[in-house]
Amino acid sequence: MIPKPLHHANELLAFVLELVALGCLAWWGFHVGHSTAVHVLLGVGAPVLMAVAWGMFAAPRARHPLPIPALIVFKLVVFGLAGAAVYATGAHTFGIVFWAVALVNTLLATADRESLARLTH
């Protein structure tokens, strides 16, 4: 089991990563396309779409919570898309670092959940 301070730090990091993912998608959206309408549509629409999907499937009080394996895939896809989006704007290092931190965070959270599940069974 992961020590309590590390667990709390990883949970805080997960929340920060969610916020950064929203920012990455907005950043990408406002840099894609050739018109102001496309910039606004994607710059606002992409983060809103992520927030809605996250709220429905991945949030602690999600309407339709996913089973753990599907949740892990969902998070990796969302974080992967956000990292790829910011990478596509030319912020290559930021995109790679974001994705790597999100991957480690998700793996730690998964290990923590699995060890907790073993303790309760």
MMTF fields as JSON, N, C-alpha, C and O atoms, coordinates in Angstrom:
{
  "mmtfVersion": "1.0.0",
  "mmtfProducer": "UNKNOWN",
  "numBonds": 483,
  "numAtoms": 484,
  "numGroups": 121,
  "numChains": 1,
  "numModels": 1,
  "chainsPerModel": [1],
  "groupsPerChain": [121],
  "chainIdList": ["A"],
  "bondAtomList": [4, 2, 8, 6, 12, 10, 16, 14, 20, 18, 24, 22, 28, 26, 32, 30, 36, 34, 40, 38, 44, 42, 48, 46, 52, 50, 56, 54, 60, 58, 64, 62, 68, 66, 72, 70, 76, 74, 80, 78, 84, 82, 88, 86, 92, 90, 96, 94, 100, 98, 104, 102, 108, 106, 112, 110, 116, 114, 120, 118, 124, 122, 128, 126, 132, 130, 136, 134, 140, 138, 144, 142, 148, 146, 152, 150, 156, 154, 160, 158, 164, 162, 168, 166, 172, 170, 176, 174, 180, 178, 184, 182, 188, 186, 192, 190, 196, 194, 200, 198, 204, 202, 208, 206, 212, 210, 216, 214, 220, 218, 224, 222, 228, 226, 232, 230, 236, 234, 240, 238, 244, 242, 248, 246, 252, 250, 256, 254, 260, 258, 264, 262, 268, 266, 272, 270, 276, 274, 280, 278, 284, 282, 288, 286, 292, 290, 296, 294, 300, 298, 304, 302, 308, 306, 312, 310, 316, 314, 320, 318, 324, 322, 328, 326, 332, 330, 336, 334, 340, 338, 344, 342, 348, 346, 352, 350, 356, 354, 360, 358, 364, 362, 368, 366, 372, 370, 376, 374, 380, 378, 384, 382, 388, 386, 392, 390, 396, 394, 400, 398, 404, 402, 408, 406, 412, 410, 416, 414, 420, 418, 424, 422, 428, 426, 432, 430, 436, 434, 440, 438, 444, 442, 448, 446, 452, 450, 456, 454, 460, 458, 464, 462, 468, 466, 472, 470, 476, 474, 480, 478],
  "bondOrderList": [1, 1, 1, 1, 1, 1, 1, 1, 1, 1, 1, 1, 1, 1, 1, 1, 1, 1, 1, 1, 1, 1, 1, 1, 1, 1, 1, 1, 1, 1, 1, 1, 1, 1, 1, 1, 1, 1, 1, 1, 1, 1, 1, 1, 1, 1, 1, 1, 1, 1, 1, 1, 1, 1, 1, 1, 1, 1, 1, 1, 1, 1, 1, 1, 1, 1, 1, 1, 1, 1, 1, 1, 1, 1, 1, 1, 1, 1, 1, 1, 1, 1, 1, 1, 1, 1, 1, 1, 1, 1, 1, 1, 1, 1, 1, 1, 1, 1, 1, 1, 1, 1, 1, 1, 1, 1, 1, 1, 1, 1, 1, 1, 1, 1, 1, 1, 1, 1, 1, 1],
  "groupList": [{"groupName": "MET", "atomNameList": ["N", "CA", "C", "O"], "elementList": ["N", "C", "C", "O"], "formalChargeList": [0, 0, 0, 0], "bondAtomList": [1, 0, 2, 1, 3, 2], "bondOrderList": [1, 1, 2], "singleLetterCode": "M", "chemCompType": "L-PEPTIDE LINKING"}, {"groupName": "ILE", "atomNameList": ["N", "CA", "C", "O"], "elementList": ["N", "C", "C", "O"], "formalChargeList": [0, 0, 0, 0], "bondAtomList": [1, 0, 2, 1, 3, 2], "bondOrderList": [1, 1, 2], "singleLetterCode": "I", "chemCompType": "L-PEPTIDE LINKING"}, {"groupName": "PRO", "atomNameList": ["N", "CA", "C", "O"], "elementList": ["N", "C", "C", "O"], "formalChargeList": [0, 0, 0, 0], "bondAtomList": [1, 0, 2, 1, 3, 2], "bondOrderList": [1, 1, 2], "singleLetterCode": "P", "chemCompType": "L-PEPTIDE LINKING"}, {"groupName": "LYS", "atomNameList": ["N", "CA", "C", "O"], "elementList": ["N", "C", "C", "O"], "formalChargeList": [0, 0, 0, 0], "bondAtomList": [1, 0, 2, 1, 3, 2], "bondOrderList": [1, 1, 2], "singleLetterCode": "K", "chemCompType": "L-PEPTIDE LINKING"}, {"groupName": "LEU", "atomNameList": ["N", "CA", "C", "O"], "elementList": ["N", "C", "C", "O"], "formalChargeList": [0, 0, 0, 0], "bondAtomList": [1, 0, 2, 1, 3, 2], "bondOrderList": [1, 1, 2], "singleLetterCode": "L", "chemCompType": "L-PEPTIDE LINKING"}, {"groupName": "HIS", "atomNameList": ["N", "CA", "C", "O"], "elementList": ["N", "C", "C", "O"], "formalChargeList": [0, 0, 0, 0], "bondAtomList": [1, 0, 2, 1, 3, 2], "bondOrderList": [1, 1, 2], "singleLetterCode": "H", "chemCompType": "L-PEPTIDE LINKING"}, {"groupName": "ALA", "atomNameList": ["N", "CA", "C", "O"], "elementList": ["N", "C", "C", "O"], "formalChargeList": [0, 0, 0, 0], "bondAtomList": [1, 0, 2, 1, 3, 2], "bondOrderList": [1, 1, 2], "singleLetterCode": "A", "chemCompType": "L-PEPTIDE LINKING"}, {"groupName": "ASN", "atomNameList": ["N", "CA", "C", "O"], "elementList": ["N", "C", "C", "O"], "formalChargeList": [0, 0, 0, 0], "bondAtomList": [1, 0, 2, 1, 3, 2], "bondOrderList": [1, 1, 2], "singleLetterCode": "N", "chemCompType": "L-PEPTIDE LINKING"}, {"groupName": "GLU", "atomNameList": ["N", "CA", "C", "O"], "elementList": ["N", "C", "C", "O"], "formalChargeList": [0, 0, 0, 0], "bondAtomList": [1, 0, 2, 1, 3, 2], "bondOrderList": [1, 1, 2], "singleLetterCode": "E", "chemCompType": "L-PEPTIDE LINKING"}, {"groupName": "PHE", "atomNameList": ["N", "CA", "C", "O"], "elementList": ["N", "C", "C", "O"], "formalChargeList": [0, 0, 0, 0], "bondAtomList": [1, 0, 2, 1, 3, 2], "bondOrderList": [1, 1, 2], "singleLetterCode": "F", "chemCompType": "L-PEPTIDE LINKING"}, {"groupName": "VAL", "atomNameList": ["N", "CA", "C", "O"], "elementList": ["N", "C", "C", "O"], "formalChargeList": [0, 0, 0, 0], "bondAtomList": [1, 0, 2, 1, 3, 2], "bondOrderList": [1, 1, 2], "singleLetterCode": "V", "chemCompType": "L-PEPTIDE LINKING"}, {"groupName": "GLY", "atomNameList": ["N", "CA", "C", "O"], "elementList": ["N", "C", "C", "O"], "formalChargeList": [0, 0, 0, 0], "bondAtomList": [1, 0, 2, 1, 3, 2], "bondOrderList": [1, 1, 2], "singleLetterCode": "G", "chemCompType": "PEPTIDE LINKING"}, {"groupName": "CYS", "atomNameList": ["N", "CA", "C", "O"], "elementList": ["N", "C", "C", "O"], "formalChargeList": [0, 0, 0, 0], "bondAtomList": [1, 0, 2, 1, 3, 2], "bondOrderList": [1, 1, 2], "singleLetterCode": "C", "chemCompType": "L-PEPTIDE LINKING"}, {"groupName": "TRP", "atomNameList": ["N", "CA", "C", "O"], "elementList": ["N", "C", "C", "O"], "formalChargeList": [0, 0, 0, 0], "bondAtomList": [1, 0, 2, 1, 3, 2], "bondOrderList": [1, 1, 2], "singleLetterCode": "W", "chemCompType": "L-PEPTIDE LINKING"}, {"groupName": "SER", "atomNameList": ["N", "CA", "C", "O"], "elementList": ["N", "C", "C", "O"], "formalChargeList": [0, 0, 0, 0], "bondAtomList": [1, 0, 2, 1, 3, 2], "bondOrderList": [1, 1, 2], "singleLetterCode": "S", "chemCompType": "L-PEPTIDE LINKING"}, {"groupName": "THR", "atomNameList": ["N", "CA", "C", "O"], "elementList": ["N", "C", "C", "O"], "formalChargeList": [0, 0, 0, 0], "bondAtomList": [1, 0, 2, 1, 3, 2], "bondOrderList": [1, 1, 2], "singleLetterCode": "T", "chemCompType": "L-PEPTIDE LINKING"}, {"groupName": "ARG", "atomNameList": ["N", "CA", "C", "O"], "elementList": ["N", "C", "C", "O"], "formalChargeList": [0, 0, 0, 0], "bondAtomList": [1, 0, 2, 1, 3, 2], "bondOrderList": [1, 1, 2], "singleLetterCode": "R", "chemCompType": "L-PEPTIDE LINKING"}, {"groupName": "TYR", "atomNameList": ["N", "CA", "C", "O"], "elementList": ["N", "C", "C", "O"], "formalChargeList": [0, 0, 0, 0], "bondAtomList": [1, 0, 2, 1, 3, 2], "bondOrderList": [1, 1, 2], "singleLetterCode": "Y", "chemCompType": "L-PEPTIDE LINKING"}, {"groupName": "ASP", "atomNameList": ["N", "CA", "C", "O"], "elementList": ["N", "C", "C", "O"], "formalChargeList": [0, 0, 0, 0], "bondAtomList": [1, 0, 2, 1, 3, 2], "bondOrderList": [1, 1, 2], "singleLetterCode": "D", "chemCompType": "L-PEPTIDE LINKING"}],
  "groupTypeList": [0, 1, 2, 3, 2, 4, 5, 5, 6, 7, 8, 4, 4, 6, 9, 10, 4, 8, 4, 10, 6, 4, 11, 12, 4, 6, 13, 13, 11, 9, 5, 10, 11, 5, 14, 15, 6, 10, 5, 10, 4, 4, 11, 10, 11, 6, 2, 10, 4, 0, 6, 10, 6, 13, 11, 0, 9, 6, 6, 2, 16, 6, 16, 5, 2, 4, 2, 1, 2, 6, 4, 1, 10, 9, 3, 4, 10, 10, 9, 11, 4, 6, 11, 6, 6, 10, 17, 6, 15, 11, 6, 5, 15, 9, 11, 1, 10, 9, 13, 6, 10, 6, 4, 10, 7, 15, 4, 4, 6, 15, 6, 18, 16, 8, 14, 4, 6, 16, 4, 15, 5],
  "groupIdList": [1, 2, 3, 4, 5, 6, 7, 8, 9, 10, 11, 12, 13, 14, 15, 16, 17, 18, 19, 20, 21, 22, 23, 24, 25, 26, 27, 28, 29, 30, 31, 32, 33, 34, 35, 36, 37, 38, 39, 40, 41, 42, 43, 44, 45, 46, 47, 48, 49, 50, 51, 52, 53, 54, 55, 56, 57, 58, 59, 60, 61, 62, 63, 64, 65, 66, 67, 68, 69, 70, 71, 72, 73, 74, 75, 76, 77, 78, 79, 80, 81, 82, 83, 84, 85, 86, 87, 88, 89, 90, 91, 92, 93, 94, 95, 96, 97, 98, 99, 100, 101, 102, 103, 104, 105, 106, 107, 108, 109, 110, 111, 112, 113, 114, 115, 116, 117, 118, 119, 120, 121],
  "secStructList": [7, 7, 7, 2, 2, 2, 2, 2, 2, 2, 2, 2, 2, 2, 2, 2, 2, 2, 2, 2, 2, 2, 2, 2, 2, 2, 2, 2, 2, 2, 2, 1, 1, 1, 1, 2, 2, 2, 2, 2, 2, 2, 2, 2, 2, 2, 2, 2, 2, 2, 2, 2, 2, 2, 2, 2, 2, 6, 1, 6, 6, 7, 1, 1, 7, 7, 7, 2, 2, 2, 2, 2, 2, 2, 2, 2, 2, 2, 2, 2, 2, 2, 2, 2, 2, 2, 2, 2, 6, 6, 7, 2, 2, 2, 2, 2, 2, 2, 2, 2, 2, 2, 2, 2, 2, 2, 2, 2, 2, 2, 2, 2, 2, 2, 2, 2, 2, 2, 2, 2, 7],
  "xCoordList": [0.843, 0.0, 0.888, 1.928, 0.474, 1.223, 1.038, -0.082, 2.126, 2.0, 0.998, 0.869, 0.302, -0.761, -0.332, -1.068, 0.83, 1.23, 1.401, 1.029, 1.969, 2.124, 0.768, 0.546, -0.139, -1.491, -2.153, -2.715, -2.086, -2.707, -2.037, -2.713, -0.718, 0.007, -0.378, -0.545, -0.519, -0.888, -2.321, -2.608, -3.214, -4.595, -4.638, -5.377, -3.845, -3.771, -3.191, -3.688, -2.154, -1.558, -2.575, -2.616, -3.391, -4.415, -5.372, -5.73, -5.782, -6.682, -5.992, -6.595, -4.743, -3.991, -3.855, -3.99, -3.588, -3.48, -4.79, -4.78, -5.905, -7.204, -7.362, -7.821, -6.982, -7.074, -6.12, -6.473, -4.913, -3.939, -4.417, -4.22, -5.042, -5.582, -6.627, -6.655, -7.478, -8.45, -7.727, -8.102, -6.691, -5.905, -5.213, -5.166, -4.678, -4.028, -5.005, -4.676, -6.208, -7.209, -7.643, -7.858, -7.772, -8.129, -6.999, -7.246, -5.771, -4.609, -4.59, -4.426, -4.76, -4.799, -5.936, -5.739, -7.122, -8.29, -8.144, -8.587, -7.523, -7.356, -6.218, -6.047, -5.436, -4.347, -4.628, -3.843, -5.714, -6.04, -7.014, -7.847, -6.895, -7.841, -7.383, -6.376, -8.167, -7.777, -8.771, -8.607, -9.792, -10.772, -11.04, -10.835, -11.503, -11.831, -12.929, -12.904, -13.884, -14.991, -14.485, -14.931, -13.552, -12.995, -12.179, -12.25, -11.414, -10.613, -11.52, -11.249, -12.584, -13.488, -14.221, -14.35, -14.7, -15.435, -14.569, -15.013, -13.349, -12.471, -11.842, -11.668, -11.503, -10.88, -11.795, -11.341, -13.074, -14.062, -14.675, -14.878, -14.966, -15.663, -14.878, -15.433, -13.591, -12.793, -12.703, -12.916, -12.392, -12.359, -13.731, -13.836, -14.768, -16.119, -16.474, -17.031, -16.157, -16.426, -15.673, -16.227, -14.407, -13.633, -14.257, -14.386, -14.645, -15.225, -16.52, -16.762, -17.347, -18.61, -18.341, -18.93, -17.45, -17.13, -16.51, -16.831, -15.622, -14.976, -16.024, -16.009, -16.919, -17.969, -18.892, -19.373, -19.139, -20.043, -19.387, -20.048, -18.075, -17.45, -16.3, -16.07, -15.565, -14.32, -14.307, -13.451, -15.224, -15.236, -15.609, -16.274, -15.188, -15.537, -17.049, -17.463, -17.858, -19.317, -19.935, -20.975, -19.284, -19.725, -21.115, -21.484, -21.874, -23.217, -23.137, -23.941, -22.164, -21.975, -20.524, -19.73, -20.178, -18.779, -18.32, -19.043, -17.126, -16.559, -15.893, -15.399, -15.875, -15.082, -13.603, -13.198, -12.819, -11.427, -10.632, -9.979, -10.657, -9.866, -10.297, -9.447, -11.587, -12.077, -11.747, -11.452, -11.795, -11.45, -9.992, -9.677, -9.118, -7.7, -7.503, -6.781, -8.143, -8.045, -8.609, -8.007, -9.753, -10.378, -9.422, -9.215, -8.842, -7.926, -6.699, -6.266, -6.143, -4.969, -5.294, -4.471, -6.475, -6.881, -7.057, -6.552, -7.766, -7.986, -6.662, -6.41, -5.814, -4.518, -3.639, -2.9, -3.725, -2.966, -3.396, -2.559, -4.71, -5.214, -4.809, -4.444, -4.871, -4.48, -2.991, -2.599, -2.163, -0.732, -0.437, 0.408, -1.133, -0.945, -1.41, -0.799, -2.489, -3.012, -2.011, -1.747, -1.452, -0.49, 0.818, 1.491, 1.176, 2.341, 2.146, 3.078, 0.938, 0.622, 0.723, 0.878, 0.637, 0.774, 2.232, 2.529, 3.147, 4.569, 5.244, 6.466, 4.47, 5.032, 5.382, 4.765, 6.386, 6.718, 7.14, 6.637, 8.05, 8.54, 7.407, 7.274, 6.596, 5.48, 4.526, 4.085, 4.206, 3.302, 3.831, 3.089, 5.124, 5.735, 5.798, 5.467, 6.224, 6.318, 4.926, 4.756, 3.939, 2.568, 2.12, 1.618, 2.294, 1.84, 2.58, 1.965, 3.887, 4.669, 4.22, 4.074, 4.0, 3.539, 2.147, 1.868, 1.277, -0.075, -0.018, -0.788, 0.88, 1.025, 1.479, 0.902, 2.501, 3.006, 1.926, 1.731, 1.223, 0.149, -0.936, -1.396, -1.342, -2.395, -1.928, -2.697, -0.683, -0.155, -0.063, -0.393, 0.383, 0.438, -0.959, -1.167, -1.902, -3.282, -3.85, -4.572, -3.531, -4.008, -3.399, -4.103, -2.107, -1.435, -2.016, -2.204, -2.298, -2.876, -4.262, -4.576, -5.079, -6.426, -6.357, -7.112, -5.448, -5.335, -4.871, -5.378, -3.918, -3.465, -4.553, -4.687, -5.322, -6.442, -7.517, -8.092, -7.781, -8.786, -8.347, -9.178, -7.061, -6.564, -6.713, -6.987, -6.532, -6.646, -8.094, -8.33, -9.054, -10.454, -11.092, -12.201, -10.4, -10.982, -10.383, -10.757],
  "yCoordList": [-1.186, 0.0, 1.25, 1.286, 2.242, 3.493, 4.27, 4.366, 4.833, 5.618, 6.767, 7.344, 7.073, 8.071, 9.425, 9.977, 9.983, 11.269, 11.181, 12.105, 10.056, 9.879, 9.717, 10.239, 8.994, 8.834, 10.197, 10.483, 11.042, 12.365, 13.242, 13.966, 13.177, 13.956, 13.501, 14.327, 12.187, 11.668, 12.056, 12.343, 12.065, 12.499, 13.977, 14.368, 14.795, 16.221, 16.395, 17.201, 15.65, 15.714, 15.309, 15.913, 14.303, 13.876, 15.027, 15.252, 15.75, 16.89, 17.981, 18.557, 18.26, 19.275, 18.847, 19.673, 17.563, 17.065, 17.232, 17.549, 17.021, 17.226, 18.681, 18.959, 19.602, 21.024, 21.388, 22.148, 20.843, 21.121, 20.537, 21.148, 19.359, 18.767, 19.691, 19.862, 20.282, 21.249, 22.411, 22.841, 22.913, 24.01, 23.62, 24.413, 22.41, 21.927, 21.902, 22.321, 21.407, 21.347, 22.74, 22.979, 23.658, 25.035, 25.67, 26.321, 25.483, 26.033, 25.551, 26.34, 24.24, 23.657, 24.264, 24.686, 24.305, 24.799, 26.219, 26.548, 27.069, 28.459, 28.651, 29.746, 27.596, 27.696, 26.943, 27.041, 26.204, 25.405, 26.174, 26.938, 25.961, 26.593, 27.968, 28.499, 28.527, 29.799, 30.914, 32.024, 30.636, 31.699, 31.804, 30.864, 32.975, 33.209, 32.269, 31.8, 31.992, 31.105, 29.703, 29.09, 29.203, 27.865, 27.89, 26.955, 28.946, 29.063, 29.018, 28.293, 29.793, 29.845, 28.524, 28.011, 27.973, 26.701, 25.602, 24.89, 25.458, 24.401, 24.768, 23.909, 26.043, 26.476, 26.366, 26.154, 26.507, 26.355, 24.958, 24.331, 24.478, 23.2, 21.992, 21.105, 21.937, 20.76, 20.594, 19.491, 21.67, 21.492, 21.195, 20.436, 21.781, 21.505, 20.046, 19.386, 19.543, 18.137, 17.219, 16.234, 17.547, 16.753, 16.806, 15.779, 18.004, 18.159, 17.366, 16.742, 17.386, 16.646, 15.143, 14.425, 14.678, 13.241, 12.809, 11.744, 13.64, 13.316, 13.242, 12.326, 14.201, 14.225, 13.028, 12.53, 12.565, 11.424, 10.093, 9.194, 9.962, 8.648, 8.527, 7.436, 9.61, 9.47, 10.215, 9.946, 11.135, 11.91, 11.013, 9.993, 11.383, 10.57, 10.333, 9.276, 11.286, 11.126, 11.059, 11.665, 10.317, 10.199, 9.588, 8.721, 10.058, 9.49, 8.036, 7.206, 7.734, 6.383, 5.962, 5.912, 5.658, 5.328, 4.087, 3.098, 4.172, 3.057, 2.072, 2.465, 0.786, -0.167, 0.233, 0.887, -0.152, 0.302, 0.117, 1.067, -1.049, -1.163, -0.148, 0.448, 0.047, 1.011, 2.44, 3.287, 2.704, 4.03, 4.371, 5.499, 3.405, 3.619, 3.94, 4.873, 3.168, 3.418, 4.798, 5.551, 5.129, 6.437, 7.567, 8.497, 7.48, 8.535, 8.624, 9.721, 7.483, 7.5, 8.08, 8.786, 7.791, 8.36, 9.866, 10.613, 10.323, 11.766, 12.491, 13.501, 11.985, 12.628, 12.536, 13.468, 11.419, 11.266, 12.273, 12.87, 12.458, 13.446, 14.862, 15.663, 15.168, 16.504, 16.734, 17.809, 15.741, 15.866, 15.992, 16.79, 15.205, 15.286, 16.637, 17.197, 17.155, 18.45, 19.559, 20.373, 19.599, 20.659, 20.424, 21.383, 19.183, 18.852, 19.406, 19.948, 19.266, 19.735, 21.248, 21.754, 21.981, 23.433, 23.855, 25.03, 22.897, 23.197, 23.108, 23.221, 22.907, 22.777, 21.309, 20.63, 20.837, 19.417, 18.916, 17.898, 19.616, 19.169, 19.149, 18.194, 20.194, 20.255, 19.088, 18.45, 18.805, 17.702, 16.365, 15.561, 16.119, 14.854, 14.743, 13.7, 15.818, 15.801, 15.626, 14.854, 16.337, 16.196, 14.748, 14.181, 14.151, 12.784, 11.821, 10.916, 12.006, 11.121, 11.236, 10.226, 12.466, 12.662, 12.053, 11.424, 12.243, 11.672, 10.15, 9.514, 9.564, 8.109, 7.587, 6.635, 8.202, 7.776, 7.958, 7.081, 9.087, 9.345, 8.279, 7.769, 7.944, 6.943, 5.565, 4.823, 5.219, 3.922, 3.836, 2.805, 4.917, 4.937, 4.823, 4.087, 5.55, 5.487, 4.09, 3.602, 3.443, 2.081, 1.107, 0.268, 1.216, 0.346, 0.558, -0.397, 1.809, 2.137, 1.505, 0.929, 1.612, 1.018, -0.508, -1.118, -1.102, -2.575, -3.052, -4.053, -2.353, -2.776, -2.57, -3.372, -1.51, -1.254, -2.334, -2.799, -2.724, -3.78, -5.107, -5.843, -5.417, -6.66, -6.647, -7.681, -5.482, -5.374, -5.543, -6.051, -5.128, -5.19, -6.538, -6.813, -7.386, -8.697, -9.78, -10.945],
  "zCoordList": [0.0, 0.0, 0.0, 0.659, -0.727, -0.82, 0.479, 0.981, 1.039, 2.276, 2.097, 1.018, 3.183, 3.145, 2.559, 1.74, 2.943, 2.346, 0.82, 0.097, 0.336, -1.105, -1.778, -2.871, -1.126, -1.657, -1.835, -2.891, -0.798, -0.876, -1.93, -2.661, -2.004, -3.018, -4.42, -5.318, -4.613, -5.928, -6.293, -7.456, -5.315, -5.573, -5.954, -6.857, -5.265, -5.599, -6.999, -7.786, -7.303, -8.636, -9.699, -10.77, -9.423, -10.38, -10.686, -11.842, -9.653, -9.856, -10.674, -11.58, -10.359, -11.112, -12.575, -13.479, -12.809, -14.179, -14.944, -16.133, -14.271, -14.922, -15.354, -16.461, -14.479, -14.822, -15.951, -16.853, -15.896, -16.953, -18.285, -19.336, -18.244, -19.473, -20.099, -21.318, -19.277, -19.801, -20.47, -21.561, -19.811, -20.373, -21.674, -22.615, -21.731, -22.956, -24.125, -25.235, -23.86, -24.922, -25.358, -26.546, -24.408, -24.763, -25.567, -26.582, -25.121, -25.817, -27.263, -28.193, -27.437, -28.777, -29.592, -30.732, -29.0, -29.728, -30.218, -31.319, -29.408, -29.805, -30.807, -31.341, -31.067, -32.041, -33.338, -34.281, -33.407, -34.587, -35.47, -34.983, -36.757, -37.678, -38.113, -37.646, -39.03, -39.627, -39.365, -39.872, -38.583, -38.328, -36.829, -36.061, -36.457, -35.049, -34.584, -33.446, -35.447, -35.069, -34.734, -33.764, -35.542, -35.28, -33.991, -33.193, -33.787, -32.557, -31.325, -30.368, -31.363, -30.203, -30.043, -28.931, -31.147, -31.076, -30.473, -29.572, -30.956, -30.44, -29.1, -28.237, -28.928, -27.674, -26.482, -25.357, -26.723, -25.645, -25.685, -24.645, -26.884, -27.034, -26.577, -25.927, -26.904, -26.525, -25.001, -24.497, -24.255, -22.792, -22.194, -21.23, -22.753, -22.24, -22.485, -21.607, -23.664, -23.973, -23.01, -22.522, -22.742, -21.785, -20.398, -19.731, -19.962, -18.622, -18.486, -17.452, -19.516, -19.475, -19.428, -18.621, -20.295, -20.309, -18.984, -18.458, -18.451, -17.167, -16.059, -15.237, -16.046, -15.031, -15.118, -14.1, -16.329, -16.51, -16.157, -15.638, -16.437, -16.333, -15.339, -14.816, -15.058, -14.29, -12.964, -12.122, -12.758, -11.514, -10.331, -10.515, -9.126, -7.953, -7.811, -7.334, -8.213, -8.142, -9.534, -9.791, -10.428, -11.818, -11.907, -11.115, -12.883, -13.117, -13.548, -13.123, -14.395, -14.931, -14.698, -15.637, -13.442, -13.153, -13.916, -14.029, -14.423, -15.175, -14.228, -13.171, -14.598, -13.817, -13.912, -14.872, -12.94, -12.838, -14.143, -14.575, -14.784, -16.026, -17.097, -17.76, -17.264, -18.251, -17.827, -18.67, -16.533, -16.021, -16.316, -16.695, -16.144, -16.421, -17.902, -18.251, -18.758, -20.202, -20.529, -21.294, -19.955, -20.198, -19.826, -20.605, -18.629, -18.184, -19.084, -19.438, -19.452, -20.315, -21.686, -22.269, -22.203, -23.494, -23.376, -24.214, -22.348, -22.179, -21.989, -22.645, -21.096, -20.871, -22.122, -22.437, -22.824, -24.067, -25.122, -25.799, -25.257, -26.212, -25.825, -26.686, -24.542, -24.083, -24.329, -24.784, -24.035, -24.291, -25.782, -26.184, -26.6, -28.054, -28.586, -29.497, -28.015, -28.464, -28.211, -29.096, -27.012, -26.709, -27.47, -27.848, -27.694, -28.515, -29.929, -30.522, -30.458, -31.813, -31.95, -33.061, -30.842, -30.91, -31.004, -31.217, -30.846, -30.896, -29.539, -29.446, -28.499, -27.144, -26.91, -26.09, -27.649, -27.638, -26.27, -25.795, -25.642, -24.332, -23.315, -22.55, -23.302, -22.359, -22.591, -21.635, -23.847, -24.16, -23.692, -23.127, -23.927, -23.519, -21.999, -21.436, -21.334, -19.87, -19.256, -18.312, -19.788, -19.275, -19.382, -18.411, -20.535, -20.735, -19.804, -19.239, -19.64, -18.766, -17.314, -16.625, -16.847, -15.464, -15.284, -14.264, -16.28, -16.2, -16.176, -15.457, -16.95, -16.971, -15.609, -15.085, -15.043, -13.724, -12.663, -11.821, -12.698, -11.741, -11.833, -10.812, -13.046, -13.245, -12.786, -12.175, -13.076, -12.634, -11.112, -10.527, -10.471, -9.003, -8.393, -7.428, -8.959, -8.451, -8.619, -7.749, -9.732, -9.981, -8.981, -8.418, -8.763, -7.786, -6.396, -5.642, -6.059, -4.758, -4.612, -3.571, -5.643, -5.602, -5.481, -4.724, -6.232, -6.206, -4.835, -4.328, -4.232, -2.905, -1.859, -0.934, -1.999, -1.083, -1.248, -0.264, -2.487, -2.743, -2.124, -1.592, -2.187, -1.603, -0.081, 0.528, 0.525, 1.977, 2.447, 3.544, 1.638, 2.043, 1.747, 2.205, 0.98, 0.656, 1.485, 1.343]
}
